[in-house]
Amino acid sequence: KDQTVLVCRRLGLQPVLRVQASSVETLRQMVALDYGLAVLPELATRGRFAGPGSGAGAVVAEPLAGADCSRQLVLVWRRTFPRPEQLQTLARLIRQELATDG
């Protein structure tokens, strides 16, 4: 969480953390239920959004590869989010910021 907030602040963004969870599974379910977006390990999204009530087809996972990432991260949001282009722009900015860290 701290790294995500730091990168957002360096991009001039102030994230609003209304609900927080430490469990990747809880975060995944919160996104599927339209509670917001999350930065998750890519591995946590593989095959996880399938089946009844899981948000199958309703979730977008945008890679956030950086120059020196120790694991692959993705930005995850509901497909029905009203401004997906803004989140794609956010993902692009985060990728650029991570690339300059190396």
A tleap script that builds the chain and sets N, CA, C and O, in Angstrom:
source leaprc.protein.ff14SB
mol = sequence {
  NLYS ASP GLN THR VAL LEU VAL CYS ARG ARG
  LEU GLY LEU GLN PRO VAL LEU ARG VAL GLN
  ALA SER SER VAL GLU THR LEU ARG GLN MET
  VAL ALA LEU ASP TYR GLY LEU ALA VAL LEU
  PRO GLU LEU ALA THR ARG GLY ARG PHE ALA
  GLY PRO GLY SER GLY ALA GLY ALA VAL VAL
  ALA GLU PRO LEU ALA GLY ALA ASP CYS SER
  ARG GLN LEU VAL LEU VAL TRP ARG ARG THR
  PHE PRO ARG PRO GLU GLN LEU GLN THR LEU
  ALA ARG LEU ILE ARG GLN GLU LEU ALA THR
  ASP CGLY
}
set mol.1.N position { 0.827 -1.193 0.000 }
set mol.1.CA position { 0.000 0.000 0.000 }
set mol.1.C position { 0.866 1.249 0.000 }
set mol.1.O position { 0.599 2.185 -0.754 }
set mol.2.N position { 1.890 1.279 0.826 }
set mol.2.CA position { 2.732 2.468 0.937 }
set mol.2.C position { 3.388 2.831 -0.392 }
set mol.2.O position { 3.458 4.005 -0.756 }
set mol.3.N position { 3.874 1.808 -1.123 }
set mol.3.CA position { 4.499 2.076 -2.416 }
set mol.3.C position { 3.495 2.658 -3.398 }
set mol.3.O position { 3.816 3.588 -4.138 }
set mol.4.N position { 2.294 2.121 -3.410 }
set mol.4.CA position { 1.253 2.607 -4.318 }
set mol.4.C position { 0.917 4.058 -4.009 }
set mol.4.O position { 0.814 4.879 -4.920 }
set mol.5.N position { 0.746 4.379 -2.741 }
set mol.5.CA position { 0.439 5.756 -2.337 }
set mol.5.C position { 1.597 6.681 -2.710 }
set mol.5.O position { 1.368 7.789 -3.196 }
set mol.6.N position { 2.830 6.242 -2.490 }
set mol.6.CA position { 4.001 7.054 -2.827 }
set mol.6.C position { 4.050 7.356 -4.323 }
set mol.6.O position { 4.270 8.502 -4.715 }
set mol.7.N position { 3.849 6.345 -5.155 }
set mol.7.CA position { 3.865 6.556 -6.607 }
set mol.7.C position { 2.749 7.511 -7.010 }
set mol.7.O position { 2.969 8.408 -7.824 }
set mol.8.N position { 1.562 7.333 -6.456 }
set mol.8.CA position { 0.445 8.236 -6.770 }
set mol.8.C position { 0.788 9.673 -6.396 }
set mol.8.O position { 0.510 10.595 -7.162 }
set mol.9.N position { 1.386 9.868 -5.236 }
set mol.9.CA position { 1.744 11.228 -4.796 }
set mol.9.C position { 2.805 11.847 -5.694 }
set mol.9.O position { 2.757 13.041 -5.988 }
set mol.10.N position { 3.765 11.032 -6.132 }
set mol.10.CA position { 4.785 11.547 -7.053 }
set mol.10.C position { 4.168 11.947 -8.384 }
set mol.10.O position { 4.716 12.788 -9.096 }
set mol.11.N position { 3.030 11.350 -8.724 }
set mol.11.CA position { 2.312 11.714 -9.950 }
set mol.11.C position { 1.362 12.884 -9.720 }
set mol.11.O position { 0.645 13.294 -10.633 }
set mol.12.N position { 1.358 13.426 -8.493 }
set mol.12.CA position { 0.483 14.552 -8.178 }
set mol.12.C position { -0.935 14.143 -7.833 }
set mol.12.O position { -1.845 14.972 -7.862 }
set mol.13.N position { -1.131 12.875 -7.505 }
set mol.13.CA position { -2.457 12.364 -7.157 }
set mol.13.C position { -2.542 12.126 -5.659 }
set mol.13.O position { -1.548 11.772 -5.026 }
set mol.14.N position { -3.697 12.315 -5.106 }
set mol.14.CA position { -3.930 12.039 -3.690 }
set mol.14.C position { -4.982 10.935 -3.596 }
set mol.14.O position { -6.178 11.215 -3.674 }
set mol.15.N position { -4.549 9.686 -3.430 }
set mol.15.CA position { -5.526 8.601 -3.364 }
set mol.15.C position { -6.429 8.728 -2.140 }
set mol.15.O position { -5.986 9.125 -1.062 }
set mol.16.N position { -7.681 8.390 -2.322 }
set mol.16.CA position { -8.655 8.381 -1.229 }
set mol.16.C position { -8.839 6.925 -0.828 }
set mol.16.O position { -9.387 6.129 -1.590 }
set mol.17.N position { -8.380 6.581 0.368 }
set mol.17.CA position { -8.447 5.204 0.849 }
set mol.17.C position { -9.609 5.074 1.821 }
set mol.17.O position { -9.431 5.169 3.035 }
set mol.18.N position { -10.786 4.859 1.280 }
set mol.18.CA position { -11.977 4.760 2.130 }
set mol.18.C position { -12.088 3.400 2.798 }
set mol.18.O position { -12.502 3.294 3.952 }
set mol.19.N position { -11.718 2.372 2.068 }
set mol.19.CA position { -11.775 1.008 2.591 }
set mol.19.C position { -10.436 0.363 2.277 }
set mol.19.O position { -9.940 0.471 1.156 }
set mol.20.N position { -9.850 -0.305 3.258 }
set mol.20.CA position { -8.572 -0.972 3.066 }
set mol.20.C position { -8.685 -2.418 3.509 }
set mol.20.O position { -9.486 -2.760 4.379 }
set mol.21.N position { -7.872 -3.256 2.896 }
set mol.21.CA position { -7.827 -4.667 3.274 }
set mol.21.C position { -6.404 -5.162 3.066 }
set mol.21.O position { -5.705 -4.689 2.170 }
set mol.22.N position { -5.981 -6.096 3.873 }
set mol.22.CA position { -4.634 -6.636 3.726 }
set mol.22.C position { -4.631 -7.943 2.951 }
set mol.22.O position { -3.582 -8.366 2.463 }
set mol.23.N position { -5.765 -8.579 2.830 }
set mol.23.CA position { -5.863 -9.846 2.113 }
set mol.23.C position { -6.070 -9.595 0.623 }
set mol.23.O position { -6.968 -8.848 0.234 }
set mol.24.N position { -5.244 -10.216 -0.205 }
set mol.24.CA position { -5.388 -10.091 -1.654 }
set mol.24.C position { -6.760 -10.589 -2.084 }
set mol.24.O position { -7.395 -9.986 -2.949 }
set mol.25.N position { -7.215 -11.668 -1.498 }
set mol.25.CA position { -8.537 -12.212 -1.844 }
set mol.25.C position { -9.645 -11.217 -1.514 }
set mol.25.O position { -10.582 -11.052 -2.295 }
set mol.26.N position { -9.548 -10.560 -0.376 }
set mol.26.CA position { -10.550 -9.555 -0.002 }
set mol.26.C position { -10.528 -8.392 -0.984 }
set mol.26.O position { -11.582 -7.925 -1.416 }
set mol.27.N position { -9.337 -7.922 -1.341 }
set mol.27.CA position { -9.222 -6.837 -2.317 }
set mol.27.C position { -9.824 -7.241 -3.658 }
set mol.27.O position { -10.541 -6.457 -4.281 }
set mol.28.N position { -9.539 -8.448 -4.098 }
set mol.28.CA position { -10.061 -8.952 -5.365 }
set mol.28.C position { -11.580 -8.955 -5.353 }
set mol.28.O position { -12.215 -8.522 -6.315 }
set mol.29.N position { -12.161 -9.443 -4.266 }
set mol.29.CA position { -13.619 -9.487 -4.145 }
set mol.29.C position { -14.216 -8.082 -4.070 }
set mol.29.O position { -15.288 -7.835 -4.624 }
set mol.30.N position { -13.536 -7.168 -3.395 }
set mol.30.CA position { -14.038 -5.797 -3.297 }
set mol.30.C position { -14.118 -5.150 -4.681 }
set mol.30.O position { -15.085 -4.449 -4.983 }
set mol.31.N position { -13.113 -5.380 -5.517 }
set mol.31.CA position { -13.150 -4.848 -6.883 }
set mol.31.C position { -14.293 -5.491 -7.658 }
set mol.31.O position { -15.042 -4.797 -8.346 }
set mol.32.N position { -14.433 -6.806 -7.552 }
set mol.32.CA position { -15.501 -7.515 -8.266 }
set mol.32.C position { -16.879 -7.021 -7.840 }
set mol.32.O position { -17.822 -7.049 -8.632 }
set mol.33.N position { -17.000 -6.568 -6.594 }
set mol.33.CA position { -18.283 -6.070 -6.079 }
set mol.33.C position { -18.434 -4.558 -6.252 }
set mol.33.O position { -19.373 -3.965 -5.721 }
set mol.34.N position { -17.518 -3.935 -6.990 }
set mol.34.CA position { -17.593 -2.514 -7.336 }
set mol.34.C position { -17.312 -1.572 -6.166 }
set mol.34.O position { -17.921 -0.507 -6.063 }
set mol.35.N position { -16.382 -1.968 -5.279 }
set mol.35.CA position { -15.978 -1.098 -4.169 }
set mol.35.C position { -14.829 -0.176 -4.540 }
set mol.35.O position { -14.409 0.634 -3.715 }
set mol.36.N position { -14.312 -0.275 -5.748 }
set mol.36.CA position { -13.223 0.593 -6.164 }
set mol.36.C position { -12.228 -0.146 -7.024 }
set mol.36.O position { -12.587 -1.059 -7.767 }
set mol.37.N position { -10.969 0.256 -6.919 }
set mol.37.CA position { -9.913 -0.379 -7.693 }
set mol.37.C position { -8.813 -0.813 -6.747 }
set mol.37.O position { -8.803 -0.443 -5.572 }
set mol.38.N position { -7.880 -1.606 -7.272 }
set mol.38.CA position { -6.802 -2.118 -6.428 }
set mol.38.C position { -5.561 -2.346 -7.266 }
set mol.38.O position { -5.648 -2.570 -8.473 }
set mol.39.N position { -4.414 -2.290 -6.629 }
set mol.39.CA position { -3.165 -2.719 -7.234 }
set mol.39.C position { -2.866 -4.080 -6.621 }
set mol.39.O position { -2.698 -4.210 -5.409 }
set mol.40.N position { -2.803 -5.098 -7.488 }
set mol.40.CA position { -2.637 -6.475 -7.033 }
set mol.40.C position { -1.486 -7.147 -7.762 }
set mol.40.O position { -1.127 -6.733 -8.864 }
set mol.41.N position { -0.901 -8.182 -7.161 }
set mol.41.CA position { 0.045 -9.003 -7.919 }
set mol.41.C position { -0.704 -9.650 -9.087 }
set mol.41.O position { -1.820 -10.141 -8.920 }
set mol.42.N position { -0.090 -9.647 -10.253 }
set mol.42.CA position { -0.725 -10.212 -11.442 }
set mol.42.C position { -1.154 -11.654 -11.203 }
set mol.42.O position { -2.223 -12.069 -11.649 }
set mol.43.N position { -0.332 -12.407 -10.507 }
set mol.43.CA position { -0.639 -13.808 -10.230 }
set mol.43.C position { -1.973 -13.968 -9.496 }
set mol.43.O position { -2.666 -14.969 -9.679 }
set mol.44.N position { -2.331 -12.990 -8.671 }
set mol.44.CA position { -3.584 -13.058 -7.902 }
set mol.44.C position { -4.816 -12.898 -8.778 }
set mol.44.O position { -5.930 -13.169 -8.329 }
set mol.45.N position { -4.639 -12.463 -10.017 }
set mol.45.CA position { -5.792 -12.265 -10.898 }
set mol.45.C position { -5.973 -13.405 -11.889 }
set mol.45.O position { -7.018 -13.480 -12.536 }
set mol.46.N position { -5.019 -14.272 -12.030 }
set mol.46.CA position { -5.108 -15.371 -13.002 }
set mol.46.C position { -6.200 -16.353 -12.617 }
set mol.46.O position { -6.138 -16.986 -11.563 }
set mol.47.N position { -7.198 -16.473 -13.478 }
set mol.47.CA position { -8.265 -17.441 -13.268 }
set mol.47.C position { -9.133 -17.169 -12.060 }
set mol.47.O position { -9.970 -18.001 -11.709 }
set mol.48.N position { -8.962 -16.037 -11.416 }
set mol.48.CA position { -9.702 -15.748 -10.183 }
set mol.48.C position { -11.052 -15.110 -10.437 }
set mol.48.O position { -11.921 -15.148 -9.567 }
set mol.49.N position { -11.247 -14.533 -11.590 }
set mol.49.CA position { -12.507 -13.874 -11.891 }
set mol.49.C position { -13.322 -14.764 -12.815 }
set mol.49.O position { -13.674 -14.362 -13.924 }
set mol.50.N position { -13.619 -15.965 -12.358 }
set mol.50.CA position { -14.416 -16.908 -13.142 }
set mol.50.C position { -15.442 -17.550 -12.230 }
set mol.50.O position { -15.191 -17.747 -11.041 }
set mol.51.N position { -16.582 -17.871 -12.779 }
set mol.51.CA position { -17.621 -18.540 -11.999 }
set mol.51.C position { -18.678 -17.587 -11.511 }
set mol.51.O position { -18.478 -16.372 -11.512 }
set mol.52.N position { -19.817 -18.135 -11.088 }
set mol.52.CA position { -20.945 -17.311 -10.640 }
set mol.52.C position { -20.573 -16.407 -9.471 }
set mol.52.O position { -19.938 -16.843 -8.511 }
set mol.53.N position { -20.974 -15.152 -9.564 }
set mol.53.CA position { -20.771 -14.219 -8.456 }
set mol.53.C position { -19.348 -13.749 -8.263 }
set mol.53.O position { -19.051 -13.070 -7.280 }
set mol.54.N position { -18.455 -14.099 -9.187 }
set mol.54.CA position { -17.048 -13.752 -9.000 }
set mol.54.C position { -16.628 -12.504 -9.747 }
set mol.54.O position { -15.487 -12.058 -9.622 }
set mol.55.N position { -17.543 -11.932 -10.525 }
set mol.55.CA position { -17.181 -10.780 -11.340 }
set mol.55.C position { -16.624 -11.190 -12.685 }
set mol.55.O position { -15.973 -10.387 -13.354 }
set mol.56.N position { -16.869 -12.439 -13.100 }
set mol.56.CA position { -16.350 -12.948 -14.372 }
set mol.56.C position { -16.714 -12.004 -15.504 }
set mol.56.O position { -17.883 -11.660 -15.682 }
set mol.57.N position { -15.721 -11.588 -16.265 }
set mol.57.CA position { -15.938 -10.697 -17.385 }
set mol.57.C position { -16.209 -9.262 -16.982 }
set mol.57.O position { -16.333 -8.397 -17.849 }
set mol.58.N position { -16.302 -8.989 -15.706 }
set mol.58.CA position { -16.652 -7.650 -15.237 }
set mol.58.C position { -15.447 -6.887 -14.711 }
set mol.58.O position { -15.590 -5.758 -14.240 }
set mol.59.N position { -14.267 -7.481 -14.781 }
set mol.59.CA position { -13.081 -6.883 -14.179 }
set mol.59.C position { -11.995 -6.715 -15.239 }
set mol.59.O position { -11.784 -7.594 -16.075 }
set mol.60.N position { -11.315 -5.580 -15.192 }
set mol.60.CA position { -10.198 -5.280 -16.086 }
set mol.60.C position { -8.920 -5.326 -15.263 }
set mol.60.O position { -8.881 -4.800 -14.151 }
set mol.61.N position { -7.870 -5.952 -15.797 }
set mol.61.CA position { -6.564 -5.989 -15.137 }
set mol.61.C position { -5.536 -5.404 -16.098 }
set mol.61.O position { -5.228 -6.010 -17.124 }
set mol.62.N position { -5.012 -4.242 -15.774 }
set mol.62.CA position { -4.059 -3.516 -16.622 }
set mol.62.C position { -2.653 -3.674 -16.043 }
set mol.62.O position { -2.412 -3.255 -14.911 }
set mol.63.N position { -1.713 -4.272 -16.797 }
set mol.63.CA position { -0.352 -4.477 -16.286 }
set mol.63.C position { 0.335 -3.164 -15.923 }
set mol.63.O position { 0.143 -2.142 -16.580 }
set mol.64.N position { 1.140 -3.213 -14.863 }
set mol.64.CA position { 1.912 -2.059 -14.385 }
set mol.64.C position { 3.395 -2.410 -14.322 }
set mol.64.O position { 4.037 -2.183 -13.296 }
set mol.65.N position { 3.934 -2.947 -15.376 }
set mol.65.CA position { 5.333 -3.371 -15.385 }
set mol.65.C position { 6.250 -2.181 -15.158 }
set mol.65.O position { 6.052 -1.111 -15.733 }
set mol.66.N position { 7.245 -2.376 -14.321 }
set mol.66.CA position { 8.233 -1.340 -14.061 }
set mol.66.C position { 9.624 -1.871 -14.345 }
set mol.66.O position { 9.803 -3.064 -14.592 }
set mol.67.N position { 10.592 -1.001 -14.309 }
set mol.67.CA position { 11.961 -1.389 -14.630 }
set mol.67.C position { 12.515 -2.404 -13.644 }
set mol.67.O position { 13.254 -3.310 -14.027 }
set mol.68.N position { 12.161 -2.254 -12.381 }
set mol.68.CA position { 12.783 -3.072 -11.348 }
set mol.68.C position { 11.754 -3.764 -10.457 }
set mol.68.O position { 12.001 -3.960 -9.267 }
set mol.69.N position { 10.620 -4.132 -11.010 }
set mol.69.CA position { 9.578 -4.774 -10.201 }
set mol.69.C position { 10.008 -6.179 -9.819 }
set mol.69.O position { 10.497 -6.935 -10.659 }
set mol.70.N position { 9.827 -6.527 -8.558 }
set mol.70.CA position { 10.142 -7.883 -8.129 }
set mol.70.C position { 8.994 -8.835 -8.429 }
set mol.70.O position { 9.168 -10.053 -8.395 }
set mol.71.N position { 7.818 -8.279 -8.723 }
set mol.71.CA position { 6.693 -9.087 -9.179 }
set mol.71.C position { 5.841 -8.233 -10.105 }
set mol.71.O position { 5.869 -7.004 -10.051 }
set mol.72.N position { 5.094 -8.906 -10.947 }
set mol.72.CA position { 4.237 -8.202 -11.893 }
set mol.72.C position { 3.001 -7.683 -11.173 }
set mol.72.O position { 2.317 -8.440 -10.485 }
set mol.73.N position { 2.715 -6.403 -11.329 }
set mol.73.CA position { 1.542 -5.789 -10.715 }
set mol.73.C position { 0.536 -5.418 -11.792 }
set mol.73.O position { 0.900 -5.163 -12.940 }
set mol.74.N position { -0.730 -5.392 -11.405 }
set mol.74.CA position { -1.794 -4.959 -12.304 }
set mol.74.C position { -2.712 -4.010 -11.553 }
set mol.74.O position { -2.890 -4.136 -10.342 }
set mol.75.N position { -3.292 -3.062 -12.272 }
set mol.75.CA position { -4.327 -2.191 -11.738 }
set mol.75.C position { -5.649 -2.833 -12.126 }
set mol.75.O position { -5.880 -3.104 -13.305 }
set mol.76.N position { -6.517 -3.079 -11.158 }
set mol.76.CA position { -7.749 -3.835 -11.391 }
set mol.76.C position { -8.949 -2.959 -11.083 }
set mol.76.O position { -8.991 -2.283 -10.056 }
set mol.77.N position { -9.944 -2.977 -11.999 }
set mol.77.CA position { -11.188 -2.238 -11.780 }
set mol.77.C position { -12.335 -2.937 -12.478 }
set mol.77.O position { -12.127 -3.780 -13.351 }
set mol.78.N position { -13.559 -2.577 -12.082 }
set mol.78.CA position { -14.762 -3.139 -12.701 }
set mol.78.C position { -14.889 -2.637 -14.128 }
set mol.78.O position { -14.623 -1.470 -14.414 }
set mol.79.N position { -15.297 -3.529 -15.018 }
set mol.79.CA position { -15.502 -3.173 -16.413 }
set mol.79.C position { -16.545 -2.063 -16.557 }
set mol.79.O position { -16.504 -1.302 -17.524 }
set mol.80.N position { -17.471 -1.964 -15.612 }
set mol.80.CA position { -18.530 -0.956 -15.673 }
set mol.80.C position { -18.105 0.402 -15.111 }
set mol.80.O position { -18.928 1.316 -15.045 }
set mol.81.N position { -16.846 0.557 -14.706 }
set mol.81.CA position { -16.360 1.848 -14.207 }
set mol.81.C position { -16.634 2.900 -15.276 }
set mol.81.O position { -16.317 2.673 -16.444 }
set mol.82.N position { -17.217 4.051 -14.913 }
set mol.82.CA position { -17.673 5.015 -15.920 }
set mol.82.C position { -16.567 5.731 -16.702 }
set mol.82.O position { -16.847 6.304 -17.756 }
set mol.83.N position { -15.333 5.716 -16.221 }
set mol.83.CA position { -14.252 6.438 -16.901 }
set mol.83.C position { -13.009 5.552 -17.049 }
set mol.83.O position { -11.959 5.871 -16.490 }
set mol.84.N position { -13.113 4.453 -17.788 }
set mol.84.CA position { -11.968 3.538 -17.893 }
set mol.84.C position { -10.740 4.185 -18.527 }
set mol.84.O position { -9.611 3.811 -18.211 }
set mol.85.N position { -10.953 5.151 -19.415 }
set mol.85.CA position { -9.807 5.803 -20.056 }
set mol.85.C position { -8.955 6.543 -19.028 }
set mol.85.O position { -7.740 6.648 -19.202 }
set mol.86.N position { -9.558 7.052 -17.974 }
set mol.86.CA position { -8.787 7.710 -16.918 }
set mol.86.C position { -7.938 6.696 -16.156 }
set mol.86.O position { -6.810 6.997 -15.767 }
set mol.87.N position { -8.474 5.502 -15.943 }
set mol.87.CA position { -7.702 4.477 -15.244 }
set mol.87.C position { -6.594 3.931 -16.135 }
set mol.87.O position { -5.519 3.590 -15.641 }
set mol.88.N position { -6.838 3.843 -17.437 }
set mol.88.CA position { -5.774 3.432 -18.356 }
set mol.88.C position { -4.664 4.481 -18.373 }
set mol.88.O position { -3.485 4.136 -18.446 }
set mol.89.N position { -5.034 5.749 -18.306 }
set mol.89.CA position { -4.042 6.823 -18.221 }
set mol.89.C position { -3.266 6.720 -16.912 }
set mol.89.O position { -2.045 6.871 -16.901 }
set mol.90.N position { -3.970 6.464 -15.807 }
set mol.90.CA position { -3.301 6.278 -14.516 }
set mol.90.C position { -2.308 5.123 -14.601 }
set mol.90.O position { -1.177 5.246 -14.129 }
set mol.91.N position { -2.714 4.006 -15.193 }
set mol.91.CA position { -1.819 2.854 -15.338 }
set mol.91.C position { -0.581 3.232 -16.154 }
set mol.91.O position { 0.534 2.843 -15.807 }
set mol.92.N position { -0.775 3.987 -17.233 }
set mol.92.CA position { 0.345 4.418 -18.067 }
set mol.92.C position { 1.299 5.307 -17.265 }
set mol.92.O position { 2.517 5.148 -17.350 }
set mol.93.N position { 0.749 6.236 -16.491 }
set mol.93.CA position { 1.583 7.124 -15.679 }
set mol.93.C position { 2.351 6.351 -14.612 }
set mol.93.O position { 3.520 6.638 -14.356 }
set mol.94.N position { 1.702 5.379 -13.994 }
set mol.94.CA position { 2.389 4.554 -12.988 }
set mol.94.C position { 3.513 3.767 -13.644 }
set mol.94.O position { 4.611 3.681 -13.093 }
set mol.95.N position { 3.250 3.184 -14.828 }
set mol.95.CA position { 4.306 2.448 -15.545 }
set mol.95.C position { 5.495 3.363 -15.827 }
set mol.95.O position { 6.644 2.964 -15.636 }
set mol.96.N position { 5.225 4.585 -16.279 }
set mol.96.CA position { 6.306 5.535 -16.566 }
set mol.96.C position { 7.083 5.882 -15.301 }
set mol.96.O position { 8.312 5.951 -15.322 }
set mol.97.N position { 6.375 6.096 -14.213 }
set mol.97.CA position { 7.025 6.443 -12.941 }
set mol.97.C position { 7.875 5.278 -12.443 }
set mol.97.O position { 8.991 5.485 -11.967 }
set mol.98.N position { 7.358 4.064 -12.548 }
set mol.98.CA position { 8.126 2.893 -12.124 }
set mol.98.C position { 9.361 2.710 -12.994 }
set mol.98.O position { 10.413 2.301 -12.502 }
set mol.99.N position { 9.244 3.010 -14.277 }
set mol.99.CA position { 10.381 2.866 -15.189 }
set mol.99.C position { 11.499 3.847 -14.842 }
set mol.99.O position { 12.670 3.538 -15.060 }
set mol.100.N position { 11.164 5.015 -14.311 }
set mol.100.CA position { 12.193 6.003 -13.963 }
set mol.100.C position { 12.878 5.686 -12.641 }
set mol.100.O position { 13.902 6.285 -12.313 }
set mol.101.N position { 12.313 4.737 -11.870 }
set mol.101.CA position { 12.931 4.364 -10.594 }
set mol.101.C position { 14.228 3.596 -10.791 }
set mol.101.O position { 15.097 3.614 -9.920 }
set mol.102.N position { 14.365 2.922 -11.925 }
set mol.102.CA position { 15.511 2.050 -12.144 }
set mol.102.C position { 16.707 2.756 -12.484 }
set mol.102.O position { 17.750 2.137 -12.695 }
savepdb mol mol.pdb
quit
